[in-house]
Amino acid sequence: MISDYEKSFGRGRVNLLSKREREVLSDLYRGLSRPEIAEKQGLSGNTINSAVNSVFNKLGAHSVADAVRIAAEEKLV
């Protein structure tokens, strides 16, 4: 029987990210800056900064480059 943990996390880290976090990560992967992402998504800079920080925490990343590397390695984008 599959445990609840495996159901939640067995499909990789993408399940940990909210829709907004996945969108922000995708935009970071494409090379957009935080202000560009905010403008593109029609959100405030603070909202984007919060989403980026959440992505970092959930992926264990320490920088945008680190988050993009993890995203590429784990096929999150």
VMD Tcl script that builds the backbone (N, CA, C; Angstrom):
set m [mol new atoms 231]
animate dup $m
set s [atomselect $m all]
$s set {name element resname resid chain x y z} {
  {N N MET 1 A 0.848 -1.186 0.000}
  {CA C MET 1 A 0.000 0.000 0.000}
  {C C MET 1 A 0.892 1.247 0.000}
  {N N ILE 2 A 0.511 2.240 -0.768}
  {CA C ILE 2 A 1.291 3.476 -0.865}
  {C C ILE 2 A 0.949 4.375 0.314}
  {N N SER 3 A 1.996 4.856 0.971}
  {CA C SER 3 A 1.784 5.733 2.124}
  {C C SER 3 A 1.311 7.107 1.671}
  {N N ASP 4 A 0.718 7.851 2.603}
  {CA C ASP 4 A 0.299 9.224 2.296}
  {C C ASP 4 A 1.488 10.065 1.876}
  {N N TYR 5 A 2.648 9.827 2.502}
  {CA C TYR 5 A 3.851 10.581 2.157}
  {C C TYR 5 A 4.202 10.348 0.694}
  {N N GLU 6 A 4.208 9.082 0.279}
  {CA C GLU 6 A 4.564 8.776 -1.099}
  {C C GLU 6 A 3.554 9.357 -2.081}
  {N N LYS 7 A 2.276 9.355 -1.701}
  {CA C LYS 7 A 1.263 9.959 -2.564}
  {C C LYS 7 A 1.518 11.449 -2.744}
  {N N SER 8 A 1.927 12.112 -1.660}
  {CA C SER 8 A 2.147 13.555 -1.701}
  {C C SER 8 A 3.454 13.936 -2.366}
  {N N PHE 9 A 4.514 13.165 -2.086}
  {CA C PHE 9 A 5.844 13.586 -2.512}
  {C C PHE 9 A 6.504 12.651 -3.516}
  {N N GLY 10 A 5.878 11.546 -3.810}
  {CA C GLY 10 A 6.476 10.561 -4.693}
  {C C GLY 10 A 6.633 11.030 -6.122}
  {N N ARG 11 A 5.908 12.019 -6.526}
  {CA C ARG 11 A 5.993 12.519 -7.895}
  {C C ARG 11 A 6.999 13.647 -8.040}
  {N N GLY 12 A 7.818 13.871 -7.061}
  {CA C GLY 12 A 8.844 14.895 -7.150}
  {C C GLY 12 A 8.443 16.202 -6.509}
  {N N ARG 13 A 9.359 17.125 -6.588}
  {CA C ARG 13 A 9.181 18.408 -5.902}
  {C C ARG 13 A 8.124 19.299 -6.520}
  {N N VAL 14 A 7.754 19.026 -7.763}
  {CA C VAL 14 A 6.758 19.887 -8.407}
  {C C VAL 14 A 5.452 19.890 -7.619}
  {N N ASN 15 A 5.139 18.797 -6.936}
  {CA C ASN 15 A 3.916 18.729 -6.135}
  {C C ASN 15 A 3.978 19.645 -4.927}
  {N N LEU 16 A 5.178 20.044 -4.541}
  {CA C LEU 16 A 5.332 20.934 -3.394}
  {C C LEU 16 A 5.011 22.383 -3.743}
  {N N LEU 17 A 5.097 22.716 -5.020}
  {CA C LEU 17 A 4.962 24.105 -5.451}
  {C C LEU 17 A 3.519 24.442 -5.814}
  {N N SER 18 A 3.103 25.644 -5.396}
  {CA C SER 18 A 1.781 26.135 -5.789}
  {C C SER 18 A 1.815 26.521 -7.270}
  {N N LYS 19 A 0.644 26.762 -7.827}
  {CA C LYS 19 A 0.560 27.183 -9.227}
  {C C LYS 19 A 1.377 28.451 -9.454}
  {N N ARG 20 A 1.226 29.431 -8.576}
  {CA C ARG 20 A 1.968 30.689 -8.722}
  {C C ARG 20 A 3.474 30.434 -8.637}
  {N N GLU 21 A 3.892 29.599 -7.701}
  {CA C GLU 21 A 5.320 29.298 -7.559}
  {C C GLU 21 A 5.856 28.619 -8.814}
  {N N ARG 22 A 5.084 27.717 -9.402}
  {CA C ARG 22 A 5.513 27.064 -10.646}
  {C C ARG 22 A 5.625 28.083 -11.775}
  {N N GLU 23 A 4.676 29.024 -11.843}
  {CA C GLU 23 A 4.726 30.063 -12.879}
  {C C GLU 23 A 5.946 30.958 -12.701}
  {N N VAL 24 A 6.220 31.342 -11.467}
  {CA C VAL 24 A 7.388 32.184 -11.186}
  {C C VAL 24 A 8.666 31.431 -11.515}
  {N N LEU 25 A 8.750 30.169 -11.117}
  {CA C LEU 25 A 9.933 29.363 -11.414}
  {C C LEU 25 A 10.129 29.235 -12.921}
  {N N SER 26 A 9.057 29.039 -13.641}
  {CA C SER 26 A 9.133 28.947 -15.097}
  {C C SER 26 A 9.656 30.247 -15.706}
  {N N ASP 27 A 9.182 31.374 -15.202}
  {CA C ASP 27 A 9.658 32.670 -15.697}
  {C C ASP 27 A 11.125 32.900 -15.340}
  {N N LEU 28 A 11.531 32.491 -14.148}
  {CA C LEU 28 A 12.946 32.591 -13.775}
  {C C LEU 28 A 13.797 31.734 -14.713}
  {N N TYR 29 A 13.307 30.554 -15.020}
  {CA C TYR 29 A 14.000 29.637 -15.925}
  {C C TYR 29 A 14.190 30.275 -17.302}
  {N N ARG 30 A 13.207 31.068 -17.708}
  {CA C ARG 30 A 13.279 31.750 -19.010}
  {C C ARG 30 A 14.171 32.989 -18.971}
  {N N GLY 31 A 14.685 33.313 -17.783}
  {CA C GLY 31 A 15.616 34.425 -17.666}
  {C C GLY 31 A 15.000 35.756 -17.308}
  {N N LEU 32 A 13.712 35.764 -16.959}
  {CA C LEU 32 A 13.071 37.020 -16.580}
  {C C LEU 32 A 13.523 37.450 -15.188}
  {N N SER 33 A 13.628 38.757 -15.000}
  {CA C SER 33 A 13.954 39.310 -13.685}
  {C C SER 33 A 12.686 39.362 -12.840}
  {N N ARG 34 A 12.854 39.586 -11.560}
  {CA C ARG 34 A 11.684 39.696 -10.677}
  {C C ARG 34 A 10.749 40.826 -11.106}
  {N N PRO 35 A 11.274 42.032 -11.431}
  {CA C PRO 35 A 10.367 43.091 -11.901}
  {C C PRO 35 A 9.648 42.716 -13.204}
  {N N GLU 36 A 10.343 42.025 -14.099}
  {CA C GLU 36 A 9.709 41.593 -15.347}
  {C C GLU 36 A 8.597 40.577 -15.080}
  {N N ILE 37 A 8.845 39.673 -14.140}
  {CA C ILE 37 A 7.830 38.676 -13.780}
  {C C ILE 37 A 6.613 39.371 -13.181}
  {N N ALA 38 A 6.859 40.331 -12.297}
  {CA C ALA 38 A 5.754 41.067 -11.670}
  {C C ALA 38 A 4.904 41.757 -12.732}
  {N N GLU 39 A 5.552 42.413 -13.674}
  {CA C GLU 39 A 4.815 43.105 -14.736}
  {C C GLU 39 A 4.050 42.111 -15.603}
  {N N LYS 40 A 4.708 41.036 -15.991}
  {CA C LYS 40 A 4.085 40.023 -16.851}
  {C C LYS 40 A 2.854 39.408 -16.198}
  {N N GLN 41 A 2.964 39.133 -14.896}
  {CA C GLN 41 A 1.873 38.458 -14.194}
  {C C GLN 41 A 0.873 39.430 -13.570}
  {N N GLY 42 A 1.165 40.725 -13.657}
  {CA C GLY 42 A 0.256 41.721 -13.100}
  {C C GLY 42 A 0.193 41.682 -11.585}
  {N N LEU 43 A 1.341 41.388 -10.971}
  {CA C LEU 43 A 1.427 41.279 -9.514}
  {C C LEU 43 A 2.459 42.260 -8.988}
  {N N SER 44 A 2.421 42.497 -7.685}
  {CA C SER 44 A 3.396 43.405 -7.079}
  {C C SER 44 A 4.752 42.713 -6.953}
  {N N GLY 45 A 5.774 43.535 -6.855}
  {CA C GLY 45 A 7.118 43.010 -6.622}
  {C C GLY 45 A 7.203 42.214 -5.337}
  {N N ASN 46 A 6.486 42.667 -4.307}
  {CA C ASN 46 A 6.495 41.943 -3.030}
  {C C ASN 46 A 5.896 40.550 -3.170}
  {N N THR 47 A 4.837 40.426 -3.964}
  {CA C THR 47 A 4.213 39.122 -4.180}
  {C C THR 47 A 5.180 38.184 -4.892}
  {N N ILE 48 A 5.876 38.701 -5.890}
  {CA C ILE 48 A 6.852 37.886 -6.620}
  {C C ILE 48 A 8.009 37.505 -5.705}
  {N N ASN 49 A 8.508 38.460 -4.906}
  {CA C ASN 49 A 9.589 38.142 -3.970}
  {C C ASN 49 A 9.172 37.049 -3.001}
  {N N SER 50 A 7.949 37.109 -2.526}
  {CA C SER 50 A 7.437 36.088 -1.617}
  {C C SER 50 A 7.387 34.724 -2.305}
  {N N ALA 51 A 6.917 34.705 -3.542}
  {CA C ALA 51 A 6.847 33.449 -4.290}
  {C C ALA 51 A 8.240 32.883 -4.548}
  {N N VAL 52 A 9.189 33.744 -4.899}
  {CA C VAL 52 A 10.564 33.297 -5.135}
  {C C VAL 52 A 11.149 32.711 -3.850}
  {N N ASN 53 A 10.943 33.386 -2.730}
  {CA C ASN 53 A 11.450 32.869 -1.459}
  {C C ASN 53 A 10.823 31.526 -1.116}
  {N N SER 54 A 9.542 31.353 -1.405}
  {CA C SER 54 A 8.879 30.065 -1.171}
  {C C SER 54 A 9.475 28.977 -2.057}
  {N N VAL 55 A 9.738 29.312 -3.313}
  {CA C VAL 55 A 10.368 28.356 -4.228}
  {C C VAL 55 A 11.728 27.944 -3.674}
  {N N PHE 56 A 12.523 28.922 -3.259}
  {CA C PHE 56 A 13.840 28.620 -2.692}
  {C C PHE 56 A 13.712 27.665 -1.514}
  {N N ASN 57 A 12.810 27.973 -0.593}
  {CA C ASN 57 A 12.645 27.138 0.596}
  {C C ASN 57 A 12.205 25.730 0.241}
  {N N LYS 58 A 11.238 25.612 -0.647}
  {CA C LYS 58 A 10.694 24.299 -0.989}
  {C C LYS 58 A 11.670 23.446 -1.786}
  {N N LEU 59 A 12.501 24.090 -2.609}
  {CA C LEU 59 A 13.472 23.348 -3.409}
  {C C LEU 59 A 14.816 23.197 -2.713}
  {N N GLY 60 A 15.018 23.936 -1.629}
  {CA C GLY 60 A 16.315 23.923 -0.968}
  {C C GLY 60 A 17.352 24.702 -1.753}
  {N N ALA 61 A 16.890 25.679 -2.520}
  {CA C ALA 61 A 17.777 26.498 -3.350}
  {C C ALA 61 A 18.251 27.712 -2.561}
  {N N HIS 62 A 19.417 28.230 -2.968}
  {CA C HIS 62 A 19.994 29.392 -2.291}
  {C C HIS 62 A 20.110 30.605 -3.202}
  {N N SER 63 A 19.768 30.416 -4.473}
  {CA C SER 63 A 19.847 31.506 -5.442}
  {C C SER 63 A 18.939 31.175 -6.619}
  {N N VAL 64 A 18.737 32.158 -7.485}
  {CA C VAL 64 A 17.955 31.915 -8.692}
  {C C VAL 64 A 18.647 30.853 -9.540}
  {N N ALA 65 A 19.963 30.969 -9.687}
  {CA C ALA 65 A 20.701 29.985 -10.484}
  {C C ALA 65 A 20.526 28.579 -9.922}
  {N N ASP 66 A 20.557 28.458 -8.614}
  {CA C ASP 66 A 20.372 27.170 -7.951}
  {C C ASP 66 A 18.961 26.634 -8.208}
  {N N ALA 67 A 17.953 27.487 -8.084}
  {CA C ALA 67 A 16.565 27.075 -8.320}
  {C C ALA 67 A 16.366 26.643 -9.773}
  {N N VAL 68 A 16.959 27.377 -10.704}
  {CA C VAL 68 A 16.847 27.041 -12.122}
  {C C VAL 68 A 17.540 25.710 -12.408}
  {N N ARG 69 A 18.690 25.485 -11.798}
  {CA C ARG 69 A 19.408 24.216 -11.973}
  {C C ARG 69 A 18.558 23.052 -11.480}
  {N N ILE 70 A 17.997 23.190 -10.279}
  {CA C ILE 70 A 17.149 22.137 -9.712}
  {C C ILE 70 A 15.935 21.903 -10.608}
  {N N ALA 71 A 15.332 22.981 -11.075}
  {CA C ALA 71 A 14.163 22.872 -11.951}
  {C C ALA 71 A 14.504 22.100 -13.222}
  {N N ALA 72 A 15.663 22.380 -13.795}
  {CA C ALA 72 A 16.079 21.684 -15.015}
  {C C ALA 72 A 16.382 20.216 -14.727}
  {N N GLU 73 A 17.114 19.952 -13.654}
  {CA C GLU 73 A 17.481 18.575 -13.306}
  {C C GLU 73 A 16.262 17.712 -13.025}
  {N N GLU 74 A 15.273 18.293 -12.371}
  {CA C GLU 74 A 14.094 17.529 -11.970}
  {C C GLU 74 A 12.924 17.703 -12.932}
  {N N LYS 75 A 13.210 18.362 -14.071}
  {CA C LYS 75 A 12.200 18.570 -15.117}
  {C C LYS 75 A 10.925 19.199 -14.567}
  {N N LEU 76 A 11.120 20.241 -13.760}
  {CA C LEU 76 A 9.993 20.971 -13.185}
  {C C LEU 76 A 9.467 22.029 -14.140}
  {N N VAL 77 A 10.275 22.390 -15.128}
  {CA C VAL 77 A 9.866 23.410 -16.104}
  {C C VAL 77 A 10.043 22.866 -17.507}
}
mol reanalyze $m
mol bondsrecalc $m
mol representation Tube
mol addrep $m
